[in-house]
Amino acid sequence: MPRKQVSFPVTDKEHEQIKQLAKSERRTIKQLVLSAFDKLYPGWNGERKESGSK
């Protein structure tokens, strides 16, 4: 499947803050964003979670 790219405008300060957060969590920016989607919109990607797990 071809890869797609998502982008959105952020300020230099926001970009640096996001990078620092990712670094402190030992994750990539992509991992942070996808994790946030998982928490805010469970099942958004079509994967079903087992009952009781979050």
OpenMM code with the backbone's topology and positions (N, CA, C; nanometers):
from openmm import Vec3, app, unit

residues = "MET PRO ARG LYS GLN VAL SER PHE PRO VAL THR ASP LYS GLU HIS GLU GLN ILE LYS GLN LEU ALA LYS SER GLU ARG ARG THR ILE LYS GLN LEU VAL LEU SER ALA PHE ASP LYS LEU TYR PRO GLY TRP ASN GLY GLU ARG LYS GLU SER GLY SER LYS".split()
positions = [
    Vec3(0.0847, -0.1172, 0.0000),
    Vec3(0.0000, 0.0000, 0.0000),
    Vec3(0.0897, 0.1241, 0.0000),
    Vec3(0.0585, 0.2214, -0.0838),
    Vec3(0.1404, 0.3426, -0.0859),
    Vec3(0.1289, 0.4187, 0.0462),
    Vec3(0.2368, 0.4800, 0.0851),
    Vec3(0.2375, 0.5584, 0.2086),
    Vec3(0.1831, 0.6977, 0.1811),
    Vec3(0.1162, 0.7534, 0.2768),
    Vec3(0.0624, 0.8891, 0.2689),
    Vec3(0.1304, 0.9735, 0.3745),
    Vec3(0.1233, 1.1027, 0.3579),
    Vec3(0.1846, 1.1945, 0.4530),
    Vec3(0.0800, 1.2939, 0.4999),
    Vec3(0.0821, 1.3225, 0.6300),
    Vec3(-0.0098, 1.4188, 0.6898),
    Vec3(0.0736, 1.5343, 0.7426),
    Vec3(0.0288, 1.6552, 0.7154),
    Vec3(0.1002, 1.7712, 0.7685),
    Vec3(0.0002, 1.8784, 0.8086),
    Vec3(0.0419, 1.9598, 0.9035),
    Vec3(-0.0405, 2.0712, 0.9469),
    Vec3(0.0521, 2.1790, 1.0013),
    Vec3(0.0091, 2.3047, 0.9907),
    Vec3(0.0974, 2.4135, 1.0325),
    Vec3(0.1079, 2.4238, 1.1849),
    Vec3(0.2306, 2.4446, 1.2313),
    Vec3(0.2578, 2.4730, 1.3724),
    Vec3(0.3647, 2.5820, 1.3769),
    Vec3(0.3685, 2.6517, 1.4883),
    Vec3(0.4723, 2.7532, 1.5044),
    Vec3(0.6052, 2.6847, 1.5344),
    Vec3(0.7126, 2.7596, 1.5232),
    Vec3(0.8439, 2.7050, 1.5583),
    Vec3(0.8450, 2.6581, 1.7033),
    Vec3(0.7826, 2.7364, 1.7908),
    Vec3(0.7788, 2.7008, 1.9334),
    Vec3(0.6999, 2.5714, 1.9549),
    Vec3(0.5842, 2.5599, 1.8903),
    Vec3(0.5046, 2.4376, 1.9037),
    Vec3(0.5815, 2.3161, 1.8521),
    Vec3(0.6484, 2.3326, 1.7404),
    Vec3(0.7263, 2.2228, 1.6835),
    Vec3(0.8350, 2.1782, 1.7803),
    Vec3(0.9046, 2.2711, 1.8392),
    Vec3(1.0105, 2.2375, 1.9351),
    Vec3(0.9520, 2.1685, 2.0576),
    Vec3(0.8374, 2.2167, 2.1054),
    Vec3(0.7734, 2.1546, 2.2217),
    Vec3(0.7296, 2.0111, 2.1912),
    Vec3(0.6764, 1.9894, 2.0726),
    Vec3(0.6345, 1.8553, 2.0321),
    Vec3(0.7561, 1.7635, 2.0228),
    Vec3(0.8631, 1.8126, 1.9631),
    Vec3(0.9859, 1.7323, 1.9528),
    Vec3(1.0411, 1.6963, 2.0900),
    Vec3(1.0410, 1.7925, 2.1824),
    Vec3(1.0920, 1.7668, 2.3167),
    Vec3(1.0033, 1.6658, 2.3906),
    Vec3(0.8714, 1.6774, 2.3740),
    Vec3(0.7809, 1.5819, 2.4360),
    Vec3(0.8076, 1.4409, 2.3826),
    Vec3(0.8199, 1.4296, 2.2522),
    Vec3(0.8484, 1.2992, 2.1920),
    Vec3(0.9804, 1.2430, 2.2456),
    Vec3(1.0800, 1.3272, 2.2541),
    Vec3(1.2100, 1.2831, 2.3044),
    Vec3(1.1987, 1.2367, 2.4494),
    Vec3(1.1268, 1.3134, 2.5313),
    Vec3(1.1149, 1.2775, 2.6732),
    Vec3(1.0361, 1.1475, 2.6918),
    Vec3(0.9454, 1.1181, 2.5997),
    Vec3(0.8656, 0.9956, 2.6055),
    Vec3(0.9325, 0.8802, 2.5313),
    Vec3(1.0472, 0.9093, 2.4697),
    Vec3(1.1186, 0.8094, 2.3879),
    Vec3(1.0280, 0.7515, 2.2795),
    Vec3(0.9590, 0.8426, 2.2113),
    Vec3(0.8688, 0.8056, 2.1043),
    Vec3(0.8897, 0.9010, 1.9877),
    Vec3(0.8375, 0.8632, 1.8729),
    Vec3(0.8399, 0.9539, 1.7586),
    Vec3(0.7168, 1.0435, 1.7651),
    Vec3(0.7190, 1.1511, 1.6892),
    Vec3(0.6014, 1.2378, 1.6819),
    Vec3(0.4823, 1.1569, 1.6298),
    Vec3(0.5058, 1.0731, 1.5320),
    Vec3(0.3981, 0.9888, 1.4789),
    Vec3(0.3399, 0.9007, 1.5891),
    Vec3(0.4245, 0.8398, 1.6702),
    Vec3(0.3751, 0.7555, 1.7791),
    Vec3(0.2921, 0.8358, 1.8787),
    Vec3(0.3365, 0.9589, 1.9094),
    Vec3(0.2597, 1.0444, 2.0006),
    Vec3(0.1212, 1.0745, 1.9438),
    Vec3(0.1162, 1.1113, 1.8171),
    Vec3(-0.0108, 1.1480, 1.7536),
    Vec3(-0.1043, 1.0275, 1.7489),
    Vec3(-0.0539, 0.9126, 1.7079),
    Vec3(-0.1394, 0.7945, 1.6990),
    Vec3(-0.1869, 0.7499, 1.8373),
    Vec3(-0.1027, 0.7631, 1.9375),
    Vec3(-0.1420, 0.7306, 2.0742),
    Vec3(-0.2530, 0.8240, 2.1216),
    Vec3(-0.2428, 0.9522, 2.0881),
    Vec3(-0.3467, 1.0485, 2.1241),
    Vec3(-0.4790, 1.0119, 2.0572),
    Vec3(-0.4746, 0.9718, 1.9302),
    Vec3(-0.5958, 0.9286, 1.8609),
    Vec3(-0.6557, 0.8069, 1.9299),
    Vec3(-0.5715, 0.7118, 1.9710),
    Vec3(-0.6204, 0.5923, 2.0401),
    Vec3(-0.6944, 0.6290, 2.1677),
    Vec3(-0.6412, 0.7274, 2.2410),
    Vec3(-0.7039, 0.7667, 2.3675),
    Vec3(-0.8317, 0.8471, 2.3461),
    Vec3(-0.8313, 0.9355, 2.2474),
    Vec3(-0.9471, 1.0216, 2.2231),
    Vec3(-1.0577, 0.9528, 2.1437),
    Vec3(-1.0179, 0.8656, 2.0520),
    Vec3(-1.1136, 0.8019, 1.9621),
    Vec3(-1.0871, 0.6515, 1.9554),
    Vec3(-1.1177, 0.5796, 2.0636),
    Vec3(-1.0928, 0.4346, 2.0630),
    Vec3(-1.1583, 0.3686, 1.9413),
    Vec3(-1.0848, 0.2822, 1.8760),
    Vec3(-1.1362, 0.2112, 1.7594),
    Vec3(-1.1320, 0.2902, 1.6305),
    Vec3(-1.0721, 0.4099, 1.6329),
    Vec3(-1.0693, 0.4956, 1.5140),
    Vec3(-1.0045, 0.4265, 1.3947),
    Vec3(-0.9107, 0.3352, 1.4205),
    Vec3(-0.8358, 0.2716, 1.3116),
    Vec3(-0.8931, 0.1361, 1.2727),
    Vec3(-1.0106, 0.1032, 1.3245),
    Vec3(-1.0761, -0.0212, 1.2859),
    Vec3(-1.0338, -0.1411, 1.3679),
    Vec3(-0.9346, -0.1272, 1.4549),
    Vec3(-0.8934, -0.2377, 1.5393),
    Vec3(-0.9819, -0.2405, 1.6620),
    Vec3(-1.0321, -0.3565, 1.6945),
    Vec3(-1.1188, -0.3689, 1.8116),
    Vec3(-1.0348, -0.3985, 1.9338),
    Vec3(-1.0670, -0.3312, 2.0422),
    Vec3(-0.9994, -0.3540, 2.1696),
    Vec3(-1.0808, -0.4550, 2.2491),
    Vec3(-1.0111, -0.5320, 2.3325),
    Vec3(-1.0818, -0.6268, 2.4183),
    Vec3(-1.1603, -0.5501, 2.5228),
    Vec3(-1.2717, -0.6036, 2.5652),
    Vec3(-1.3562, -0.5381, 2.6656),
    Vec3(-1.2770, -0.5106, 2.7911),
    Vec3(-1.2950, -0.3897, 2.8438),
    Vec3(-1.2303, -0.3528, 2.9678),
    Vec3(-1.0916, -0.2963, 2.9530),
    Vec3(-1.0297, -0.3072, 2.8376),
    Vec3(-0.8946, -0.2524, 2.8209),
    Vec3(-0.9026, -0.1158, 2.7567),
    Vec3(-0.8121, -0.0275, 2.7987),
    Vec3(-0.8073, 0.1078, 2.7424),
    Vec3(-0.6667, 0.1460, 2.7130),
] * unit.nanometer
topology = app.Topology()
chain = topology.addChain("A")
for resn in residues:
    res = topology.addResidue(resn, chain)
    for name in ("N", "CA", "C"):
        topology.addAtom(name, app.Element.getBySymbol(name[0]), res)
